[in-house]
Amino acid sequence: MGAPSFFLGIETVSKDGGLFLSQQRYMRDILSRAGMVDCKPLATPVPVSRPSSDSVVPYADPTQYRSLAGALQYLTVTRPDLSFTVNRVYQHMHSPTTEHWAMLKRVLRYVKGTLHFGLFIRPSSSVAVHAFSDSDWAGDPADRKSTSGFAVFLGGNLISWSCRKQRTVARSSTEAEYKALADVSAEVTWLVSLLHELGVSLAAPPTLWCDNLEGFAVLLPKPKTMNGDDGYVLEDVPHLSNYVPNLPGCINTFNGYGGLLFDSHILLEIPLGSC
């Protein structure tokens, strides 16, 4: 069959001993459908400040909004930096307003300025699984729900990521972080099972990283009352190691700008049970 080149809108390019996955053609097609081929590019997909008031004026063409939002959803296959913003756009599919349309157009202007972005996969000597999770507590001013995000690495390669609003309102930042931890625990458990089916054995248990000390305090002593997330994480994370203070270069996953930030938060290292 030869080397892969173009499949389902994803172009594969050999580069520096690895593969670069790009959807540049698909991005240009989305911009063409939106009539924004010559639009002015932007450096961020969301504004720095929140709007002072929400518009209630319905957008004149909701079908166009839904079509472009759906197209952007497929773009996140190789663009994890768009996960947060596309998730926000998707939350208004049922009844988009003019403000939501402006938000979608801003995402497209960001895409215009980042056509060269993609996902790079390179050979790795390590098959260790590391996962990073984070959340923004009560980040949605409309319903006060939090958004969870996680990124999972196999060796040095990003293999899974997600950013979505939590189903219920978290009553504290600790609860919001813990829900995110439960989500990434489920994802890592599934990925480990998949790797076993593919014949890939892990030399060490997967490791979860969380930048919330309160979440660490919740896990150490078994709480008197537990919800479903508590029981799930405690069952799947039987052994805890010490947190590592002030470790530079850790990930704060999928922040408000939809990207991967690096800072020096205190980390929680949680090896999942033996593989």
Secondary structure, DSSP 8 states (H G I E B T S, - for coil): --S--EETTEEEEEETTEEEEE-HHHHHHHHHHTT-TT----S-SS-SS--SS----B-S-HHHHHHHHHHHHHHTTT-GGGHHHHHHHHTTSSS-BHHHHHHHHHHHHHHHHTTT--EEE---S---EEEEEEEETT--TTT---EEEEEEEETTEEEEEEEEE-SS--SSHHHHHHHHHHHHHHHHHHHHHHHHHTT---SS--EEEE--HHHHHHHSS--SS--HHHHHHHHH-------BTT-TTEEE-S-TTSS-EEE---BEEEE-S--
